[in-house]
């Protein structure tokens, strides 16, 4: 495919950044410049070598500028196929336009700043999109630039021996159609929002290209949403540290999702998207201390999330105890930031407790389709728990049962969570067998010297057999919370009664695959 060196350029810009350098280069290449309105005036201040579109077409703009570039001489010059339409152009006295440099009225920026409905409607660009779509369609012969960030690349390509390559023109064309998709969606959402009592609307925007995905051979990008009101994980304030990786972002989201579920000062330590330590206490320091003691081995290289301001003492303790990839909190004492600055690679994120919800639910790719489900936001009220055993849980046990049930929601299935005094003391996650998950939770508690006797246990789904209850009894578990609903519930309840275990049913499960 051939390269080109344009002879005629059409320029119409809302964002005039970089215009000086661009015009200087075009003049150096003896390019005929056509322009409109405010852009024409700006170029006229730089050079007399510019032709106003109305002079070029012989058609005066009308309706306060609503109609000025919508003319056959403009669009025929852009759309003409150089291998078959030139004769038609010559018959009508038209000429080719090889380069279109246009950006659009700032619709999203206008509505974001706040404006009347009529003002927003006037910012819906018509001529600009028509010109760039025409040029993008005919990228075989025309170069189109819709973003000032591409000026330097355009100039660089132009200065090649053959000129602007086919591949670059195709890339510029793709950017136009992506821009138009986003632009049209923002208008559609605005109109929908206006007529739906200002229901929030969001557009997906690419935020950053990541170094790689879950593994080095996988590519990855982070996309976020426009119009976000809060600092979420995807748009967090990164106060220090290396670039976030794909796995950092996934784990950080899991940590923040979990720690936000607690009202008192809480700490969640995540490793491979699973909590390895969770605690809720009277202070941030105590919450971190207890969460870390659940499983110090797994905490190494983990993600720490706190639902409060992180104080200097806790920051010092984190630095002295462990290697950490990411720290997340609602704010930081100045001394804490000074402390973390000693380890410059640690990513320090500031995120709001209140989060945006730009799209409802969970999305998963499957072969040939997409699965979409609503978020698992249900939290069973304490009064809805059903005690099914002879022994009722004590008030302290009930507090721990509710805490353990909250944690279990964020642990990969099959999930077993041991808790004592609102501290996880053992977590079994992601096993094919619920009994093996219980074994793992018990093993972790023993490895860290944590006393299981008197602790409570949460299971994210029902026990299909009594063996899980017998295993818990042998470990010293005093109370159990689980959904219930097994065909062997009577057998499971009998096992709990035989071992003097209090057991409550939630009548809801929390699978997390």
C-alpha positions in Angstrom: 0.0 0.0 0.0 1.3 3.5 -0.9 2.4 6.3 1.3 1.3 9.9 0.9 2.5 13.4 1.2 -0.6 15.6 1.4 -0.9 18.8 -0.7 -4.1 20.2 0.8 -5.1 20.2 4.5 -8.4 21.0 6.2 -8.0 22.2 9.8 -10.9 22.8 12.3 -10.0 22.7 15.9 -11.7 23.1 19.2 -8.5 22.2 21.1 -5.8 24.4 19.5 -2.9 23.0 21.5 0.2 22.4 19.2 -1.3 24.5 16.4 1.8 26.7 16.0 4.2 23.8 15.4 1.7 22.0 13.1 1.1 25.1 10.9 4.8 25.8 10.7 5.5 22.3 9.5 2.7 22.4 6.9 3.9 25.6 5.5 7.4 24.2 5.2 5.9 21.4 3.1 4.0 23.8 0.8 0.7 22.5 2.0 -2.5 24.4 1.0 -4.4 25.1 4.3 -8.1 25.4 4.5 -9.7 26.4 7.8 -12.9 27.6 9.5 -14.1 30.0 12.2 -11.9 30.4 15.2 -9.3 28.1 13.8 -9.0 30.2 10.7 -8.5 33.3 12.9 -5.8 31.6 15.0 -3.9 30.4 11.9 -4.2 33.8 10.3 -2.3 35.2 13.2 0.5 32.8 12.4 0.5 33.1 8.6 -1.3 34.7 5.7 -1.1 31.3 3.9 -4.6 30.1 4.9 -7.9 30.0 3.0 -11.3 30.3 4.8 -13.6 27.4 4.0 -16.4 29.7 2.9 -14.0 31.3 0.3 -13.0 27.8 -0.8 -16.6 26.6 -1.3 -18.2 29.9 -2.3 -20.8 29.1 0.4 -21.3 31.5 3.3 -21.8 29.7 6.6 -25.2 30.1 8.1 -27.3 29.5 11.2 -24.6 30.8 13.6 -22.1 28.5 12.1 -24.2 25.3 12.3 -23.7 24.9 8.5 -20.3 25.7 7.1 -18.4 22.6 6.1 -21.4 20.5 5.0 -20.7 21.1 1.4 -20.0 18.8 -1.6 -16.7 20.5 -2.4 -15.4 19.6 1.0 -16.7 16.0 1.2 -16.1 15.1 -2.4 -12.5 16.3 -2.0 -12.1 14.1 1.1 -14.0 11.0 -0.1 -12.7 10.9 -3.7 -11.0 7.6 -4.5 -7.8 8.6 -6.1 -7.9 5.6 -8.5 -11.4 6.1 -9.8 -13.0 9.4 -8.8 -10.6 12.1 -10.0 -12.3 12.6 -13.3 -15.6 13.4 -11.6 -13.8 15.9 -9.4 -12.3 17.6 -12.4 -15.6 17.8 -14.2 -17.1 19.8 -11.2 -14.0 21.9 -10.6 -13.3 20.3 -7.3 -9.9 19.3 -5.8 -8.7 16.6 -3.4 -8.2 17.2 0.3 -5.5 14.8 1.5 -5.2 15.7 5.2 -8.0 16.4 7.7 -7.1 17.7 11.1 -10.2 18.1 13.2 -11.1 17.7 16.8 -14.6 18.0 18.2 -16.6 20.4 20.3 -15.9 19.3 23.9 -19.3 17.8 24.7 -18.3 15.7 27.7 -16.2 18.5 29.2 -19.1 21.0 28.8 -21.6 18.8 30.6 -19.1 17.8 33.3 -18.6 21.5 34.1 -22.3 22.0 34.4 -24.5 23.7 31.8 -28.0 24.1 30.7 -29.7 21.5 28.4 -29.7 24.0 25.5 -26.0 24.7 25.9 -25.2 21.0 25.9 -27.2 20.5 22.7 -25.3 23.3 21.0 -22.0 21.4 21.8 -23.1 18.4 19.8 -20.7 18.6 16.8 -22.1 17.9 13.4 -19.6 19.1 10.8 -16.5 17.8 12.7 -17.7 14.2 13.0 -18.8 14.3 9.3 -15.4 15.4 8.1 -13.4 13.0 10.2 -15.7 10.1 9.4 -15.3 10.9 5.7 -11.5 11.0 6.0 -11.4 7.9 8.1 -13.5 5.9 5.6 -11.1 7.0 2.8 -7.9 6.4 4.8 -6.5 4.6 1.8 -5.8 8.1 0.3 -6.3 10.5 3.2 -4.7 11.0 6.6 -7.0 12.1 9.4 -5.8 13.4 12.8 -8.4 13.8 15.6 -6.1 14.2 18.6 -3.3 16.8 19.1 -1.2 14.1 20.7 -0.7 12.6 17.2 0.8 15.7 15.6 4.4 14.8 16.4 3.9 11.3 15.0 2.3 12.7 11.9 5.3 15.0 11.3 7.7 12.1 12.0 5.9 9.9 9.4 5.7 12.7 6.9 9.5 13.1 7.0 10.1 9.5 6.0 11.2 9.3 2.4 7.9 8.0 1.1 5.7 10.0 3.5 2.7 9.0 5.7 2.4 5.2 5.6 -0.7 3.2 4.9 -0.5 1.5 8.3 -0.3 4.8 10.2 -3.3 6.2 8.2 -5.2 3.0 9.1 -4.3 3.5 12.8 -5.5 7.1 12.7 -8.8 5.9 11.0 -9.4 3.4 13.8 -8.9 6.2 16.4 -11.5 8.3 14.7 -14.2 5.5 14.8 -13.3 4.8 18.4 -13.6 8.5 19.2 -17.0 8.7 17.5 -18.2 5.6 19.4 -17.3 7.3 22.7 -18.6 10.7 21.6 -22.0 9.3 20.5 -22.3 7.2 23.6 -21.7 10.3 25.8 -24.4 12.2 24.0 -26.8 9.2 24.2 -26.1 8.8 27.9 -26.6 12.5 28.5 -30.0 12.5 26.8 -30.9 9.4 28.7 -29.8 10.9 31.9 -31.7 14.2 31.3 -34.9 12.3 30.7 -34.4 9.9 33.5 -34.0 12.4 36.4 -30.3 12.5 36.2 -29.4 8.8 36.6 -25.6 8.8 36.5 -24.0 7.8 33.3 -20.4 6.6 32.6 -18.3 6.1 29.6 -15.5 3.5 29.5 -12.1 5.1 29.0 -8.7 3.5 28.7 -6.6 4.6 31.6 -3.2 2.9 31.2 -1.4 0.1 29.4 0.0 -2.4 32.0 3.4 -4.0 31.6 1.7 -7.4 31.2 -1.3 -9.4 32.5 -1.5 -12.2 35.0 1.6 -13.7 33.4 4.4 -11.9 31.4 3.2 -13.4 28.1 -0.2 -11.8 28.4 -1.0 -8.2 27.5 -3.2 -6.1 29.7 -4.8 -2.6 29.9 -6.7 -0.9 32.7 -9.9 0.8 31.7 -11.8 3.2 34.0 -14.9 5.3 33.7 -15.6 8.9 33.1 -17.6 11.0 35.6 -16.5 9.1 38.7 -17.2 11.0 41.9 -15.0 9.0 44.2 -11.5 7.6 44.3 -11.9 3.9 43.5 -9.2 1.3 43.0 -9.0 2.0 39.2 -8.6 5.8 39.7 -7.0 5.8 43.2 -4.5 8.5 44.2 -1.2 6.7 44.0 1.0 8.5 46.5 4.1 6.6 45.9 5.5 3.4 44.4 6.0 1.4 41.3 3.5 1.1 38.5 0.6 -1.2 39.5 0.6 -4.6 37.9 -2.5 -6.5 36.7 -2.3 -8.8 39.7 -1.8 -5.8 42.1 -5.0 -4.3 40.8 -7.0 -7.5 41.1 -5.7 -8.1 44.7 -6.2 -4.5 45.7 -9.8 -4.6 44.5 -10.4 -7.7 46.5 -8.8 -6.2 49.6 -10.8 -3.0 49.4 -14.1 -4.7 48.7 -13.6 -6.8 51.8 -12.4 -4.1 54.3 -15.3 -1.8 53.3 -17.7 -4.4 54.7 -16.7 -3.6 58.3 -17.8 -0.6 60.4 -15.1 -0.5 63.1 -11.4 -0.1 62.3 -10.5 -3.2 60.2 -7.5 -4.6 58.3 -7.6 -7.1 55.5 -4.4 -8.7 54.1 -4.9 -10.3 50.7 -2.7 -12.8 48.9 -3.7 -14.1 45.4 -7.2 -12.5 45.7 -8.0 -14.4 49.0 -7.9 -12.9 52.5 -5.1 -14.5 54.5 -5.8 -12.3 57.6 -8.7 -10.1 58.6 -9.4 -8.4 61.9 -11.8 -5.7 63.3 -10.7 -4.0 66.4 -10.7 -0.8 68.4 -7.8 0.8 66.5 -6.0 0.5 63.2 -2.8 -0.8 64.8 -4.7 -3.6 66.7 -6.6 -4.5 63.5 -3.3 -4.8 61.5 -1.5 -6.6 64.3 -4.2 -9.3 64.6 -4.7 -9.6 60.8 -1.0 -10.1 60.4 -0.8 -12.7 63.1 -3.4 -14.9 61.4 -0.9 -16.0 58.7 2.5 -14.0 58.6 3.9 -16.4 56.0 1.1 -15.7 53.5 1.1 -12.0 54.4 4.6 -11.7 52.9 4.2 -9.9 49.6 0.5 -9.3 50.1 -1.9 -6.3 49.8 -2.9 -4.5 53.0 -6.2 -2.6 53.2 -7.4 -0.4 56.1 -10.8 1.3 56.3 -9.4 4.3 58.3 -6.5 6.8 58.2 -3.2 4.9 58.5 -1.2 6.2 61.4 2.6 6.5 61.8 2.9 3.7 64.4 1.1 1.2 62.2 3.2 2.2 59.2 6.4 1.7 61.1 5.1 -1.7 62.3 4.2 -2.8 58.7 7.7 -1.7 57.5 9.5 -3.6 60.2 7.4 -6.8 59.9 6.9 -7.6 56.3 7.4 -7.0 52.6 4.2 -5.6 51.1 3.2 -4.9 47.5 0.4 -2.4 48.0 -1.1 -0.5 50.9 -4.6 1.0 50.7 -6.2 3.4 53.2 -8.7 6.3 53.3 -5.9 8.6 54.3 -2.4 8.7 55.8 -0.7 10.6 58.6 2.3 12.6 57.3 4.6 10.4 59.4 3.2 7.3 57.8 4.0 8.6 54.3 7.6 9.5 55.5 7.9 5.9 56.8 6.7 4.3 53.6 9.0 6.6 51.6 11.9 4.5 53.0 10.6 1.7 50.7 10.1 3.4 47.5 8.7 0.5 45.5 5.8 0.0 47.9 2.6 1.3 46.2 0.6 3.5 48.5 -3.0 4.1 47.5 -5.5 6.6 48.9 -9.1 5.5 48.2 -12.5 6.7 49.3 -14.7 4.4 51.4 -17.7 5.4 49.4 -17.3 4.0 45.9 -18.9 4.6 42.5 -20.9 1.8 40.9 -20.6 2.6 37.1 -22.1 -0.7 36.1 -24.1 -3.1 38.2 -22.9 -6.6 38.6 -20.0 -9.0 37.7 -19.0 -9.7 34.1 -17.2 -12.9 33.0 -16.1 -14.0 29.6 -17.2 -17.5 28.5 -16.8 -19.3 25.2 -19.2 -17.6 22.8 -20.7 -15.2 25.3 -20.6 -13.1 28.4 -22.0 -13.9 31.8 -23.4 -11.0 33.8 -24.8 -11.2 37.3 -25.7 -8.8 40.0 -23.2 -8.0 42.8 -23.3 -10.2 46.0 -24.3 -7.3 48.3 -26.7 -9.2 50.6 -25.7 -9.2 54.2 -27.9 -11.5 56.3 -29.4 -9.5 59.3 -28.5 -10.9 62.7 -32.2 -11.3 63.5 -32.7 -13.5 60.4 -30.2 -16.2 61.6 -31.9 -19.4 62.5 -30.4 -21.4 65.3 -31.0 -25.1 64.5 -29.2 -26.7 67.5 -30.0 -27.4 71.1 -27.3 -24.9 72.2 -27.7 -21.3 71.3 -24.6 -19.2 70.5 -23.5 -16.8 73.2 -23.5 -13.1 72.4 -19.7 -13.1 71.9 -20.0 -16.2 69.6 -22.8 -14.5 67.7 -20.5 -11.5 67.1 -17.8 -13.7 65.8 -20.2 -15.7 63.7 -21.4 -12.5 62.0 -17.8 -11.4 61.5 -16.7 -14.8 60.1 -19.7 -14.9 57.7 -18.7 -11.5 56.3 -15.2 -12.7 55.7 -16.3 -15.9 54.1 -18.1 -13.9 51.4 -14.7 -12.7 50.1 -12.9 -16.1 50.2 -12.8 -18.3 47.2 -15.0 -21.4 47.4 -14.9 -23.8 49.0 -14.4 -21.4 51.9 -13.9 -22.2 55.6 -13.1 -19.3 58.0 -12.1 -19.8 61.7 -12.6 -16.7 63.9 -12.0 -15.8 67.5 -12.6 -12.3 68.9 -13.1 -10.8 65.5 -9.8 -12.1 64.3 -9.4 -14.7 61.6 -7.2 -17.5 63.0 -7.4 -19.9 60.0 -8.7 -19.6 56.4 -9.2 -22.5 54.0 -9.8 -21.4 50.4 -10.4 -22.6 46.9 -10.5 -26.4 47.6 -12.6 -28.9 45.8 -13.5 -30.5 49.2 -15.0 -28.5 52.1 -13.4 -30.9 54.6 -9.9 -30.2 53.1 -10.6 -26.4 53.4 -11.4 -27.0 57.1 -8.1 -29.0 57.4 -6.2 -26.1 55.9 -7.9 -23.5 58.2 -7.0 -25.7 61.2 -3.4 -26.3 60.0 -2.8 -22.6 59.6 -4.1 -21.8 63.1 -1.9 -24.5 64.6 1.2 -23.3 62.6 0.8 -19.8 64.1 0.1 -21.0 67.6 -3.4 -19.7 67.6 -5.9 -21.3 69.9 -8.9 -22.9 68.0 -10.7 -24.1 71.1 -13.7 -21.8 71.5 -13.5 -20.3 68.0 -16.3 -20.1 65.5 -16.4 -21.4 61.9 -18.1 -20.0 58.8 -18.8 -22.1 55.7 -19.8 -20.3 52.5 -22.1 -23.1 51.5 -23.9 -26.0 53.2 -22.2 -29.1 54.5 -23.3 -32.1 52.4 -22.2 -34.6 55.1 -21.6 -34.5 58.8 -17.8 -35.1 58.4 -17.2 -31.3 58.2 -18.9 -30.9 61.6 -17.0 -33.7 63.1 -13.8 -32.2 61.8 -14.7 -28.8 63.4 -15.5 -30.5 66.7 -12.2 -32.3 66.8 -10.5 -28.9 66.4 -12.4 -27.3 69.2 -14.9 -25.2 67.2 -17.7 -23.9 69.5 -20.2 -22.5 66.9 -20.8 -22.7 63.2 -22.6 -20.5 60.7 -23.6 -21.9 57.4 -26.4 -21.6 54.8 -28.2 -24.9 55.5 -30.3 -26.5 52.8 -28.6 -29.9 52.4 -30.7 -33.0 52.1 -28.6 -34.2 55.1 -29.3 -31.2 57.3 -30.8 -33.4 60.0 -27.6 -35.5 60.1 -25.4 -32.4 60.2 -27.5 -30.8 63.0 -27.3 -34.1 65.0 -23.5 -34.0 64.6 -23.4 -30.5 66.0 -25.7 -31.4 68.9 -23.6 -34.5 69.7 -20.5 -32.2 70.0 -22.3 -29.4 71.9 -21.7 -27.0 69.0 -24.1 -24.1 68.4 -25.1 -23.8 64.8 -27.0 -21.1 62.9 -28.4 -21.2 59.3 -28.3 -18.1 57.1 -30.5 -19.5 54.3 -28.2 -17.9 51.8 -24.8 -18.9 50.5 -21.8 -16.9 49.3 -20.1 -18.9 46.5 -17.1 -17.0 45.1 -15.5 -18.8 42.1 
